[in-house]
């Protein structure tokens, strides 16, 4: 039978401070793995957009125009 989140929380609270710190570090580290996948996906997206720009398939806008529009919309 799988352990519930509540049971895990109760067991974690029973750990010493050092053990909880190690557990927290382990859990945080486990969340970092997908970040590399996200970064790889963004790198691929960037390459795709740059290639499309180089082929003339994407319209470029001046930064000043984009920022002016953003300020206008923020009002």
N, CA, C, O and CB atoms as a CASP TS submission, in Angstrom:
PFRMAT TS
TARGET T0000
AUTHOR 0000-0000-0000
METHOD Language model
MODEL 1
PARENT N/A
ATOM      1  N   UNK     1       0.850  -1.186   0.000  1.00  0.00           N
ATOM      2  CA  UNK     1       0.000   0.000   0.000  1.00  0.00           C
ATOM      3  C   UNK     1       0.889   1.240   0.000  1.00  0.00           C
ATOM      4  O   UNK     1       1.794   1.343   0.828  1.00  0.00           O
ATOM      5  CB  UNK     1      -0.964   0.003   1.229  1.00  0.00           C
ATOM      6  N   UNK     2       0.649   2.191  -0.919  1.00  0.00           N
ATOM      7  CA  UNK     2       1.493   3.385  -0.980  1.00  0.00           C
ATOM      8  C   UNK     2       1.341   4.255   0.264  1.00  0.00           C
ATOM      9  O   UNK     2       0.283   4.304   0.892  1.00  0.00           O
ATOM     10  CB  UNK     2       1.158   4.200  -2.221  1.00  0.00           C
ATOM     11  N   UNK     3       2.421   4.929   0.592  1.00  0.00           N
ATOM     12  CA  UNK     3       2.422   5.825   1.734  1.00  0.00           C
ATOM     13  C   UNK     3       1.829   7.158   1.295  1.00  0.00           C
ATOM     14  O   UNK     3       2.159   7.662   0.221  1.00  0.00           O
ATOM     15  CB  UNK     3       3.859   6.007   2.311  1.00  0.00           C
ATOM     16  N   UNK     4       0.961   7.728   2.114  1.00  0.00           N
ATOM     17  CA  UNK     4       0.341   9.009   1.768  1.00  0.00           C
ATOM     18  C   UNK     4       1.277  10.170   2.092  1.00  0.00           C
ATOM     19  O   UNK     4       2.210  10.035   2.883  1.00  0.00           O
ATOM     20  CB  UNK     4      -0.994   9.181   2.516  1.00  0.00           C
ATOM     21  N   UNK     5       1.012  11.290   1.474  1.00  0.00           N
ATOM     22  CA  UNK     5       1.806  12.487   1.734  1.00  0.00           C
ATOM     23  C   UNK     5       1.733  12.858   3.208  1.00  0.00           C
ATOM     24  O   UNK     5       2.739  13.250   3.798  1.00  0.00           O
ATOM     25  CB  UNK     5       1.325  13.659   0.861  1.00  0.00           C
ATOM     26  N   UNK     6       0.563  12.739   3.805  1.00  0.00           N
ATOM     27  CA  UNK     6       0.396  13.069   5.222  1.00  0.00           C
ATOM     28  C   UNK     6       1.285  12.185   6.085  1.00  0.00           C
ATOM     29  O   UNK     6       1.898  12.663   7.039  1.00  0.00           O
ATOM     30  CB  UNK     6      -1.075  12.916   5.644  1.00  0.00           C
ATOM     31  N   UNK     7       1.359  10.893   5.754  1.00  0.00           N
ATOM     32  CA  UNK     7       2.215   9.987   6.517  1.00  0.00           C
ATOM     33  C   UNK     7       3.685  10.376   6.370  1.00  0.00           C
ATOM     34  O   UNK     7       4.450  10.336   7.334  1.00  0.00           O
ATOM     35  CB  UNK     7       2.001   8.535   6.058  1.00  0.00           C
ATOM     36  N   UNK     8       4.063  10.749   5.163  1.00  0.00           N
ATOM     37  CA  UNK     8       5.447  11.171   4.933  1.00  0.00           C
ATOM     38  C   UNK     8       5.750  12.435   5.724  1.00  0.00           C
ATOM     39  O   UNK     8       6.824  12.557   6.313  1.00  0.00           O
ATOM     40  CB  UNK     8       5.705  11.406   3.429  1.00  0.00           C
ATOM     41  N   UNK     9       4.810  13.375   5.742  1.00  0.00           N
ATOM     42  CA  UNK     9       4.996  14.610   6.510  1.00  0.00           C
ATOM     43  C   UNK     9       5.183  14.297   7.984  1.00  0.00           C
ATOM     44  O   UNK     9       6.069  14.855   8.631  1.00  0.00           O
ATOM     45  CB  UNK     9       3.800  15.557   6.317  1.00  0.00           C
ATOM     46  N   UNK    10       4.356  13.410   8.519  1.00  0.00           N
ATOM     47  CA  UNK    10       4.452  13.046   9.935  1.00  0.00           C
ATOM     48  C   UNK    10       5.790  12.381  10.232  1.00  0.00           C
ATOM     49  O   UNK    10       6.408  12.660  11.259  1.00  0.00           O
ATOM     50  CB  UNK    10       3.296  12.110  10.333  1.00  0.00           C
ATOM     51  N   UNK    11       6.237  11.511   9.346  1.00  0.00           N
ATOM     52  CA  UNK    11       7.522  10.848   9.533  1.00  0.00           C
ATOM     53  C   UNK    11       8.667  11.854   9.429  1.00  0.00           C
ATOM     54  O   UNK    11       9.639  11.770  10.180  1.00  0.00           O
ATOM     55  CB  UNK    11       7.703   9.726   8.500  1.00  0.00           C
ATOM     56  N   UNK    12       8.554  12.790   8.515  1.00  0.00           N
ATOM     57  CA  UNK    12       9.603  13.798   8.344  1.00  0.00           C
ATOM     58  C   UNK    12       9.711  14.680   9.583  1.00  0.00           C
ATOM     59  O   UNK    12      10.813  15.043   9.992  1.00  0.00           O
ATOM     60  CB  UNK    12       9.324  14.663   7.101  1.00  0.00           C
ATOM     61  N   UNK    13       8.584  15.023  10.176  1.00  0.00           N
ATOM     62  CA  UNK    13       8.609  15.861  11.393  1.00  0.00           C
ATOM     63  C   UNK    13       9.271  15.144  12.555  1.00  0.00           C
ATOM     64  O   UNK    13       9.796  15.790  13.461  1.00  0.00           O
ATOM     65  CB  UNK    13       7.189  16.274  11.791  1.00  0.00           C
ATOM     66  N   UNK    14       9.255  13.832  12.543  1.00  0.00           N
ATOM     67  CA  UNK    14       9.863  13.051  13.617  1.00  0.00           C
ATOM     68  C   UNK    14      11.387  12.953  13.480  1.00  0.00           C
ATOM     69  O   UNK    14      12.063  12.504  14.405  1.00  0.00           O
ATOM     70  CB  UNK    14       9.260  11.659  13.643  1.00  0.00           C
ATOM     71  N   UNK    15      11.922  13.365  12.342  1.00  0.00           N
ATOM     72  CA  UNK    15      13.356  13.307  12.125  1.00  0.00           C
ATOM     73  C   UNK    15      14.073  14.401  12.913  1.00  0.00           C
ATOM     74  O   UNK    15      13.469  15.395  13.315  1.00  0.00           O
ATOM     75  CB  UNK    15      13.672  13.432  10.638  1.00  0.00           C
ATOM     76  N   UNK    16      15.368  14.196  13.123  1.00  0.00           N
ATOM     77  CA  UNK    16      16.171  15.231  13.769  1.00  0.00           C
ATOM     78  C   UNK    16      16.329  16.402  12.802  1.00  0.00           C
ATOM     79  O   UNK    16      16.028  16.279  11.614  1.00  0.00           O
ATOM     80  CB  UNK    16      17.566  14.674  14.205  1.00  0.00           C
ATOM     81  N   UNK    17      16.792  17.517  13.306  1.00  0.00           N
ATOM     82  CA  UNK    17      17.001  18.696  12.465  1.00  0.00           C
ATOM     83  C   UNK    17      17.969  18.374  11.339  1.00  0.00           C
ATOM     84  O   UNK    17      17.738  18.760  10.193  1.00  0.00           O
ATOM     85  CB  UNK    17      17.527  19.876  13.299  1.00  0.00           C
ATOM     86  N   UNK    18      19.044  17.674  11.653  1.00  0.00           N
ATOM     87  CA  UNK    18      20.032  17.325  10.635  1.00  0.00           C
ATOM     88  C   UNK    18      19.425  16.429   9.560  1.00  0.00           C
ATOM     89  O   UNK    18      19.671  16.619   8.369  1.00  0.00           O
ATOM     90  CB  UNK    18      21.236  16.632  11.278  1.00  0.00           C
ATOM     91  N   UNK    19      18.631  15.452   9.991  1.00  0.00           N
ATOM     92  CA  UNK    19      18.000  14.547   9.030  1.00  0.00           C
ATOM     93  C   UNK    19      16.994  15.284   8.156  1.00  0.00           C
ATOM     94  O   UNK    19      16.902  15.025   6.956  1.00  0.00           O
ATOM     95  CB  UNK    19      17.311  13.392   9.759  1.00  0.00           C
ATOM     96  N   UNK    20      16.238  16.203   8.756  1.00  0.00           N
ATOM     97  CA  UNK    20      15.283  16.988   7.969  1.00  0.00           C
ATOM     98  C   UNK    20      16.006  17.867   6.961  1.00  0.00           C
ATOM     99  O   UNK    20      15.542  18.030   5.833  1.00  0.00           O
ATOM    100  CB  UNK    20      14.407  17.850   8.887  1.00  0.00           C
ATOM    101  N   UNK    21      17.138  18.434   7.361  1.00  0.00           N
ATOM    102  CA  UNK    21      17.921  19.263   6.446  1.00  0.00           C
ATOM    103  C   UNK    21      18.413  18.423   5.271  1.00  0.00           C
ATOM    104  O   UNK    21      18.351  18.865   4.124  1.00  0.00           O
ATOM    105  CB  UNK    21      19.115  19.915   7.183  1.00  0.00           C
ATOM    106  N   UNK    22      18.900  17.221   5.547  1.00  0.00           N
ATOM    107  CA  UNK    22      19.360  16.337   4.472  1.00  0.00           C
ATOM    108  C   UNK    22      18.195  15.948   3.559  1.00  0.00           C
ATOM    109  O   UNK    22      18.343  15.905   2.338  1.00  0.00           O
ATOM    110  CB  UNK    22      20.024  15.072   5.058  1.00  0.00           C
ATOM    111  N   UNK    23      17.039  15.665   4.160  1.00  0.00           N
ATOM    112  CA  UNK    23      15.853  15.313   3.376  1.00  0.00           C
ATOM    113  C   UNK    23      15.433  16.490   2.494  1.00  0.00           C
ATOM    114  O   UNK    23      15.122  16.314   1.316  1.00  0.00           O
ATOM    115  CB  UNK    23      14.688  14.895   4.306  1.00  0.00           C
ATOM    116  N   UNK    24      15.426  17.685   3.075  1.00  0.00           N
ATOM    117  CA  UNK    24      15.057  18.885   2.307  1.00  0.00           C
ATOM    118  C   UNK    24      16.021  19.099   1.149  1.00  0.00           C
ATOM    119  O   UNK    24      15.604  19.429   0.038  1.00  0.00           O
ATOM    120  CB  UNK    24      15.041  20.131   3.217  1.00  0.00           C
ATOM    121  N   UNK    25      17.312  18.910   1.411  1.00  0.00           N
ATOM    122  CA  UNK    25      18.310  19.070   0.353  1.00  0.00           C
ATOM    123  C   UNK    25      18.084  18.043  -0.753  1.00  0.00           C
ATOM    124  O   UNK    25      18.162  18.372  -1.936  1.00  0.00           O
ATOM    125  CB  UNK    25      19.737  18.933   0.926  1.00  0.00           C
ATOM    126  N   UNK    26      17.806  16.811  -0.371  1.00  0.00           N
ATOM    127  CA  UNK    26      17.538  15.762  -1.349  1.00  0.00           C
ATOM    128  C   UNK    26      16.304  16.102  -2.192  1.00  0.00           C
ATOM    129  O   UNK    26      16.328  15.964  -3.415  1.00  0.00           O
ATOM    130  CB  UNK    26      17.344  14.410  -0.642  1.00  0.00           C
ATOM    131  N   UNK    27      15.235  16.543  -1.538  1.00  0.00           N
ATOM    132  CA  UNK    27      14.005  16.866  -2.262  1.00  0.00           C
ATOM    133  C   UNK    27      14.216  18.040  -3.212  1.00  0.00           C
ATOM    134  O   UNK    27      13.746  18.015  -4.349  1.00  0.00           O
ATOM    135  CB  UNK    27      12.875  17.183  -1.280  1.00  0.00           C
ATOM    136  N   UNK    28      14.914  19.056  -2.751  1.00  0.00           N
ATOM    137  CA  UNK    28      15.185  20.203  -3.629  1.00  0.00           C
ATOM    138  C   UNK    28      16.033  19.789  -4.818  1.00  0.00           C
ATOM    139  O   UNK    28      15.791  20.230  -5.942  1.00  0.00           O
ATOM    140  CB  UNK    28      15.887  21.323  -2.852  1.00  0.00           C
ATOM    141  N   UNK    29      17.019  18.950  -4.578  1.00  0.00           N
ATOM    142  CA  UNK    29      17.866  18.480  -5.671  1.00  0.00           C
ATOM    143  C   UNK    29      17.046  17.685  -6.682  1.00  0.00           C
ATOM    144  O   UNK    29      17.299  17.752  -7.885  1.00  0.00           O
ATOM    145  CB  UNK    29      19.021  17.622  -5.129  1.00  0.00           C
ATOM    146  N   UNK    30      16.068  16.937  -6.193  1.00  0.00           N
ATOM    147  CA  UNK    30      15.247  16.135  -7.099  1.00  0.00           C
ATOM    148  C   UNK    30      14.400  17.005  -8.021  1.00  0.00           C
ATOM    149  O   UNK    30      13.979  16.552  -9.085  1.00  0.00           O
ATOM    150  CB  UNK    30      14.346  15.203  -6.303  1.00  0.00           C
ATOM    151  N   UNK    31      14.150  18.243  -7.627  1.00  0.00           N
ATOM    152  CA  UNK    31      13.378  19.162  -8.456  1.00  0.00           C
ATOM    153  C   UNK    31      14.230  19.812  -9.535  1.00  0.00           C
ATOM    154  O   UNK    31      13.696  20.365 -10.496  1.00  0.00           O
ATOM    155  CB  UNK    31      12.742  20.231  -7.596  1.00  0.00           C
ATOM    156  N   UNK    32      15.535  19.752  -9.390  1.00  0.00           N
ATOM    157  CA  UNK    32      16.424  20.410 -10.343  1.00  0.00           C
ATOM    158  C   UNK    32      16.568  19.632 -11.640  1.00  0.00           C
ATOM    159  O   UNK    32      16.875  20.229 -12.672  1.00  0.00           O
ATOM    160  CB  UNK    32      17.781  20.612  -9.724  1.00  0.00           C
ATOM    161  N   UNK    33      16.361  18.343 -11.623  1.00  0.00           N
ATOM    162  CA  UNK    33      16.542  17.541 -12.836  1.00  0.00           C
ATOM    163  C   UNK    33      15.670  18.045 -13.982  1.00  0.00           C
ATOM    164  O   UNK    33      16.173  18.218 -15.092  1.00  0.00           O
ATOM    165  CB  UNK    33      16.224  16.076 -12.552  1.00  0.00           C
ATOM    166  N   UNK    34      14.380  18.286 -13.750  1.00  0.00           N
ATOM    167  CA  UNK    34      13.559  18.782 -14.863  1.00  0.00           C
ATOM    168  C   UNK    34      13.999  20.151 -15.373  1.00  0.00           C
ATOM    169  O   UNK    34      13.724  20.494 -16.523  1.00  0.00           O
ATOM    170  CB  UNK    34      12.113  18.853 -14.436  1.00  0.00           C
ATOM    171  N   UNK    35      14.673  20.934 -14.546  1.00  0.00           N
ATOM    172  CA  UNK    35      15.119  22.252 -14.973  1.00  0.00           C
ATOM    173  C   UNK    35      16.040  22.116 -16.179  1.00  0.00           C
ATOM    174  O   UNK    35      15.963  22.913 -17.114  1.00  0.00           O
ATOM    175  CB  UNK    35      15.836  22.989 -13.820  1.00  0.00           C
ATOM    176  N   UNK    36      16.912  21.106 -16.163  1.00  0.00           N
ATOM    177  CA  UNK    36      17.808  20.934 -17.300  1.00  0.00           C
ATOM    178  C   UNK    36      17.018  20.613 -18.558  1.00  0.00           C
ATOM    179  O   UNK    36      17.401  21.019 -19.656  1.00  0.00           O
ATOM    180  CB  UNK    36      18.831  19.830 -17.019  1.00  0.00           C
ATOM    181  N   UNK    37      15.915  19.883 -18.402  1.00  0.00           N
ATOM    182  CA  UNK    37      15.054  19.596 -19.551  1.00  0.00           C
ATOM    183  C   UNK    37      14.402  20.871 -20.065  1.00  0.00           C
ATOM    184  O   UNK    37      14.288  21.073 -21.274  1.00  0.00           O
ATOM    185  CB  UNK    37      13.979  18.564 -19.178  1.00  0.00           C
ATOM    186  N   UNK    38      13.980  21.719 -19.157  1.00  0.00           N
ATOM    187  CA  UNK    38      13.366  22.991 -19.536  1.00  0.00           C
ATOM    188  C   UNK    38      14.396  23.863 -20.238  1.00  0.00           C
ATOM    189  O   UNK    38      14.105  24.478 -21.264  1.00  0.00           O
ATOM    190  CB  UNK    38      12.788  23.721 -18.297  1.00  0.00           C
ATOM    191  N   UNK    39      15.602  23.913 -19.680  1.00  0.00           N
ATOM    192  CA  UNK    39      16.659  24.710 -20.299  1.00  0.00           C
ATOM    193  C   UNK    39      16.978  24.195 -21.702  1.00  0.00           C
ATOM    194  O   UNK    39      17.201  24.987 -22.617  1.00  0.00           O
ATOM    195  CB  UNK    39      17.924  24.691 -19.426  1.00  0.00           C
ATOM    196  N   UNK    40      17.000  22.875 -21.873  1.00  0.00           N
ATOM    197  CA  UNK    40      17.270  22.294 -23.195  1.00  0.00           C
ATOM    198  C   UNK    40      16.152  22.664 -24.167  1.00  0.00           C
ATOM    199  O   UNK    40      16.414  22.986 -25.326  1.00  0.00           O
ATOM    200  CB  UNK    40      17.413  20.750 -23.100  1.00  0.00           C
ATOM    201  N   UNK    41      14.907  22.618 -23.693  1.00  0.00           N
ATOM    202  CA  UNK    41      13.774  22.976 -24.551  1.00  0.00           C
ATOM    203  C   UNK    41      13.859  24.445 -24.959  1.00  0.00           C
ATOM    204  O   UNK    41      13.597  24.785 -26.113  1.00  0.00           O
ATOM    205  CB  UNK    41      12.436  22.696 -23.829  1.00  0.00           C
ATOM    206  N   UNK    42      14.227  25.327 -24.008  1.00  0.00           N
ATOM    207  CA  UNK    42      14.364  26.752 -24.342  1.00  0.00           C
ATOM    208  C   UNK    42      15.506  26.974 -25.327  1.00  0.00           C
ATOM    209  O   UNK    42      15.388  27.788 -26.243  1.00  0.00           O
ATOM    210  CB  UNK    42      14.599  27.584 -23.069  1.00  0.00           C
ATOM    211  N   UNK    43      16.618  26.248 -25.140  1.00  0.00           N
ATOM    212  CA  UNK    43      17.744  26.391 -26.069  1.00  0.00           C
ATOM    213  C   UNK    43      17.307  26.007 -27.478  1.00  0.00           C
ATOM    214  O   UNK    43      17.672  26.668 -28.450  1.00  0.00           O
ATOM    215  CB  UNK    43      18.945  25.519 -25.619  1.00  0.00           C
ATOM    216  N   UNK    44      16.529  24.945 -27.582  1.00  0.00           N
ATOM    217  CA  UNK    44      16.015  24.513 -28.888  1.00  0.00           C
ATOM    218  C   UNK    44      15.073  25.565 -29.476  1.00  0.00           C
ATOM    219  O   UNK    44      15.123  25.861 -30.669  1.00  0.00           O
ATOM    220  CB  UNK    44      15.282  23.158 -28.761  1.00  0.00           C
ATOM    221  N   UNK    45      14.217  26.122 -28.622  1.00  0.00           N
ATOM    222  CA  UNK    45      13.279  27.156 -29.073  1.00  0.00           C
ATOM    223  C   UNK    45      14.033  28.388 -29.556  1.00  0.00           C
ATOM    224  O   UNK    45      13.680  28.974 -30.579  1.00  0.00           O
ATOM    225  CB  UNK    45      12.306  27.539 -27.940  1.00  0.00           C
ATOM    226  N   UNK    46      15.066  28.780 -28.826  1.00  0.00           N
ATOM    227  CA  UNK    46      15.868  29.949 -29.211  1.00  0.00           C
ATOM    228  C   UNK    46      16.520  29.720 -30.567  1.00  0.00           C
ATOM    229  O   UNK    46      16.475  30.582 -31.445  1.00  0.00           O
ATOM    230  CB  UNK    46      16.945  30.250 -28.145  1.00  0.00           C
ATOM    231  N   UNK    47      17.129  28.540 -30.727  1.00  0.00           N
ATOM    232  CA  UNK    47      17.759  28.223 -32.010  1.00  0.00           C
ATOM    233  C   UNK    47      16.744  28.261 -33.147  1.00  0.00           C
ATOM    234  O   UNK    47      17.042  28.745 -34.239  1.00  0.00           O
ATOM    235  CB  UNK    47      18.429  26.847 -31.950  1.00  0.00           C
ATOM    236  N   UNK    48      15.552  27.750 -32.886  1.00  0.00           N
ATOM    237  CA  UNK    48      14.505  27.729 -33.899  1.00  0.00           C
ATOM    238  C   UNK    48      14.082  29.148 -34.277  1.00  0.00           C
ATOM    239  O   UNK    48      13.911  29.459 -35.456  1.00  0.00           O
ATOM    240  CB  UNK    48      13.297  26.931 -33.399  1.00  0.00           C
ATOM    241  N   UNK    49      13.917  30.003 -33.269  1.00  0.00           N
ATOM    242  CA  UNK    49      13.499  31.377 -33.530  1.00  0.00           C
ATOM    243  C   UNK    49      14.581  32.166 -34.265  1.00  0.00           C
ATOM    244  O   UNK    49      14.277  32.940 -35.172  1.00  0.00           O
ATOM    245  CB  UNK    49      13.145  32.075 -32.223  1.00  0.00           C
ATOM    246  N   UNK    50      15.837  31.972 -33.880  1.00  0.00           N
ATOM    247  CA  UNK    50      16.935  32.660 -34.554  1.00  0.00           C
ATOM    248  C   UNK    50      17.000  32.220 -36.010  1.00  0.00           C
ATOM    249  O   UNK    50      17.175  33.048 -36.904  1.00  0.00           O
ATOM    250  CB  UNK    50      18.279  32.383 -33.843  1.00  0.00           C
ATOM    251  N   UNK    51      16.861  30.924 -36.251  1.00  0.00           N
ATOM    252  CA  UNK    51      16.903  30.419 -37.629  1.00  0.00           C
ATOM    253  C   UNK    51      15.743  31.004 -38.440  1.00  0.00           C
ATOM    254  O   UNK    51      15.924  31.386 -39.596  1.00  0.00           O
ATOM    255  CB  UNK    51      16.845  28.864 -37.646  1.00  0.00           C
ATOM    256  N   UNK    52      14.553  31.072 -37.834  1.00  0.00           N
ATOM    257  CA  UNK    52      13.400  31.644 -38.525  1.00  0.00           C
ATOM    258  C   UNK    52      13.633  33.122 -38.813  1.00  0.00           C
ATOM    259  O   UNK    52      13.260  33.615 -39.877  1.00  0.00           O
ATOM    260  CB  UNK    52      12.120  31.456 -37.691  1.00  0.00           C
ATOM    261  N   UNK    53      14.247  33.829 -37.871  1.00  0.00           N
ATOM    262  CA  UNK    53      14.572  35.246 -38.097  1.00  0.00           C
ATOM    263  C   UNK    53      15.559  35.382 -39.244  1.00  0.00           C
ATOM    264  O   UNK    53      15.392  36.230 -40.120  1.00  0.00           O
ATOM    265  CB  UNK    53      15.151  35.890 -36.816  1.00  0.00           C
ATOM    266  N   UNK    54      16.591  34.541 -39.236  1.00  0.00           N
ATOM    267  CA  UNK    54      17.602  34.582 -40.300  1.00  0.00           C
ATOM    268  C   UNK    54      16.997  34.293 -41.675  1.00  0.00           C
ATOM    269  O   UNK    54      17.467  34.810 -42.688  1.00  0.00           O
ATOM    270  CB  UNK    54      18.714  33.577 -40.005  1.00  0.00           C
ATOM    271  N   UNK    55      15.953  33.465 -41.700  1.00  0.00           N
ATOM    272  CA  UNK    55      15.286  33.154 -42.972  1.00  0.00           C
ATOM    273  C   UNK    55      14.262  34.221 -43.360  1.00  0.00           C
ATOM    274  O   UNK    55      13.660  34.144 -44.431  1.00  0.00           O
ATOM    275  CB  UNK    55      14.599  31.793 -42.884  1.00  0.00           C
ATOM    276  N   UNK    56      14.064  35.209 -42.497  1.00  0.00           N
ATOM    277  CA  UNK    56      13.120  36.278 -42.781  1.00  0.00           C
ATOM    278  C   UNK    56      11.676  35.905 -42.481  1.00  0.00           C
ATOM    279  O   UNK    56      10.756  36.551 -42.983  1.00  0.00           O
ATOM    280  CB  UNK    56      13.239  36.682 -44.208  1.00  0.00           C
ATOM    281  N   UNK    57      11.466  34.889 -41.683  1.00  0.00           N
ATOM    282  CA  UNK    57      10.111  34.424 -41.376  1.00  0.00           C
ATOM    283  C   UNK    57       9.509  35.111 -40.157  1.00  0.00           C
ATOM    284  O   UNK    57       8.315  34.970 -39.894  1.00  0.00           O
ATOM    285  CB  UNK    57      10.120  32.935 -41.155  1.00  0.00           C
ATOM    286  N   UNK    58      10.316  35.845 -39.421  1.00  0.00           N
ATOM    287  CA  UNK    58       9.846  36.504 -38.195  1.00  0.00           C
ATOM    288  C   UNK    58      10.114  37.997 -38.323  1.00  0.00           C
ATOM    289  O   UNK    58      11.188  38.412 -38.759  1.00  0.00           O
ATOM    290  CB  UNK    58      10.550  35.915 -36.918  1.00  0.00           C
ATOM    291  N   UNK    59       9.136  38.789 -37.943  1.00  0.00           N
ATOM    292  CA  UNK    59       9.292  40.241 -37.961  1.00  0.00           C
ATOM    293  C   UNK    59       9.958  40.684 -36.670  1.00  0.00           C
ATOM    294  O   UNK    59       9.575  40.255 -35.581  1.00  0.00           O
ATOM    295  CB  UNK    59       7.922  40.950 -38.145  1.00  0.00           C
ATOM    296  N   UNK    60      10.948  41.536 -36.799  1.00  0.00           N
ATOM    297  CA  UNK    60      11.640  42.079 -35.626  1.00  0.00           C
ATOM    298  C   UNK    60      11.058  43.444 -35.292  1.00  0.00           C
ATOM    299  O   UNK    60      10.655  44.193 -36.182  1.00  0.00           O
ATOM    300  CB  UNK    60      13.174  42.183 -35.876  1.00  0.00           C
ATOM    301  N   UNK    61      11.017  43.759 -34.013  1.00  0.00           N
ATOM    302  CA  UNK    61      10.524  45.056 -33.551  1.00  0.00           C
ATOM    303  C   UNK    61      11.618  45.722 -32.733  1.00  0.00           C
ATOM    304  O   UNK    61      12.333  45.056 -31.984  1.00  0.00           O
ATOM    305  CB  UNK    61       9.212  44.902 -32.712  1.00  0.00           C
ATOM    306  N   UNK    62      11.747  47.019 -32.873  1.00  0.00           N
ATOM    307  CA  UNK    62      12.733  47.762 -32.096  1.00  0.00           C
ATOM    308  C   UNK    62      12.373  47.696 -30.620  1.00  0.00           C
ATOM    309  O   UNK    62      11.201  47.762 -30.251  1.00  0.00           O
ATOM    310  CB  UNK    62      12.818  49.231 -32.569  1.00  0.00           C
ATOM    311  N   UNK    63      13.387  47.566 -29.786  1.00  0.00           N
ATOM    312  CA  UNK    63      13.168  47.470 -28.345  1.00  0.00           C
ATOM    313  C   UNK    63      12.406  48.688 -27.825  1.00  0.00           C
ATOM    314  O   UNK    63      11.540  48.563 -26.960  1.00  0.00           O
ATOM    315  CB  UNK    63      14.509  47.331 -27.609  1.00  0.00           C
ATOM    316  N   UNK    64      12.735  49.867 -28.360  1.00  0.00           N
ATOM    317  CA  UNK    64      12.054  51.088 -27.905  1.00  0.00           C
ATOM    318  C   UNK    64      10.552  51.005 -28.155  1.00  0.00           C
ATOM    319  O   UNK    64       9.754  51.435 -27.323  1.00  0.00           O
ATOM    320  CB  UNK    64      12.636  52.325 -28.613  1.00  0.00           C
ATOM    321  N   UNK    65      10.169  50.449 -29.310  1.00  0.00           N
ATOM    322  CA  UNK    65       8.747  50.318 -29.643  1.00  0.00           C
ATOM    323  C   UNK    65       8.055  49.328 -28.720  1.00  0.00           C
ATOM    324  O   UNK    65       6.937  49.569 -28.263  1.00  0.00           O
ATOM    325  CB  UNK    65       8.577  49.880 -31.098  1.00  0.00           C
ATOM    326  N   UNK    66       8.715  48.226 -28.452  1.00  0.00           N
ATOM    327  CA  UNK    66       8.140  47.202 -27.577  1.00  0.00           C
ATOM    328  C   UNK    66       7.956  47.756 -26.172  1.00  0.00           C
ATOM    329  O   UNK    66       6.900  47.577 -25.566  1.00  0.00           O
ATOM    330  CB  UNK    66       9.033  45.943 -27.544  1.00  0.00           C
ATOM    331  N   UNK    67       8.984  48.432 -25.650  1.00  0.00           N
ATOM    332  CA  UNK    67       8.901  48.995 -24.304  1.00  0.00           C
ATOM    333  C   UNK    67       7.845  50.090 -24.238  1.00  0.00           C
ATOM    334  O   UNK    67       7.124  50.183 -23.245  1.00  0.00           O
ATOM    335  CB  UNK    67      10.263  49.547 -23.867  1.00  0.00           C
ATOM    336  N   UNK    68       7.738  50.913 -25.261  1.00  0.00           N
ATOM    337  CA  UNK    68       6.724  51.966 -25.280  1.00  0.00           C
ATOM    338  C   UNK    68       5.333  51.358 -25.260  1.00  0.00           C
ATOM    339  O   UNK    68       4.454  51.845 -24.549  1.00  0.00           O
ATOM    340  CB  UNK    68       6.894  52.865 -26.513  1.00  0.00           C
ATOM    341  N   UNK    69       5.126  50.312 -26.021  1.00  0.00           N
ATOM    342  CA  UNK    69       3.826  49.621 -26.039  1.00  0.00           C
ATOM    343  C   UNK    69       3.537  48.990 -24.679  1.00  0.00           C
ATOM    344  O   UNK    69       2.403  49.037 -24.204  1.00  0.00           O
ATOM    345  CB  UNK    69       3.798  48.536 -27.148  1.00  0.00           C
ATOM    346  N   UNK    70       4.543  48.405 -24.054  1.00  0.00           N
ATOM    347  CA  UNK    70       4.358  47.793 -22.738  1.00  0.00           C
ATOM    348  C   UNK    70       3.969  48.846 -21.711  1.00  0.00           C
ATOM    349  O   UNK    70       3.088  48.617 -20.883  1.00  0.00           O
ATOM    350  CB  UNK    70       5.637  47.065 -22.293  1.00  0.00           C
ATOM    351  N   UNK    71       4.628  50.003 -21.767  1.00  0.00           N
ATOM    352  CA  UNK    71       4.284  51.096 -20.842  1.00  0.00           C
ATOM    353  C   UNK    71       2.864  51.586 -21.099  1.00  0.00           C
ATOM    354  O   UNK    71       2.125  51.872 -20.157  1.00  0.00           O
ATOM    355  CB  UNK    71       5.285  52.269 -20.985  1.00  0.00           C
ATOM    356  N   UNK    72       2.484  51.685 -22.359  1.00  0.00           N
ATOM    357  CA  UNK    72       1.136  52.134 -22.709  1.00  0.00           C
ATOM    358  C   UNK    72       0.093  51.165 -22.150  1.00  0.00           C
ATOM    359  O   UNK    72      -0.919  51.589 -21.592  1.00  0.00           O
ATOM    360  CB  UNK    72       0.986  52.262 -24.244  1.00  0.00           C
ATOM    361  N   UNK    73       0.340  49.884 -22.301  1.00  0.00           N
ATOM    362  CA  UNK    73      -0.604  48.869 -21.833  1.00  0.00           C
ATOM    363  C   UNK    73      -0.663  48.778 -20.309  1.00  0.00           C
ATOM    364  O   UNK    73      -1.682  48.376 -19.745  1.00  0.00           O
ATOM    365  CB  UNK    73      -0.230  47.519 -22.406  1.00  0.00           C
ATOM    366  N   UNK    74       0.426  49.151 -19.650  1.00  0.00           N
ATOM    367  CA  UNK    74       0.491  49.063 -18.195  1.00  0.00           C
ATOM    368  C   UNK    74      -0.292  50.166 -17.499  1.00  0.00           C
ATOM    369  O   UNK    74      -0.537  50.098 -16.295  1.00  0.00           O
ATOM    370  CB  UNK    74       1.921  49.105 -17.747  1.00  0.00           C
ATOM    371  N   UNK    75      -0.683  51.186 -18.261  1.00  0.00           N
ATOM    372  CA  UNK    75      -1.404  52.316 -17.654  1.00  0.00           C
ATOM    373  C   UNK    75      -2.810  51.971 -17.323  1.00  0.00           C
ATOM    374  O   UNK    75      -3.547  52.812 -16.807  1.00  0.00           O
ATOM    375  CB  UNK    75      -1.393  53.503 -18.558  1.00  0.00           C
TER
END
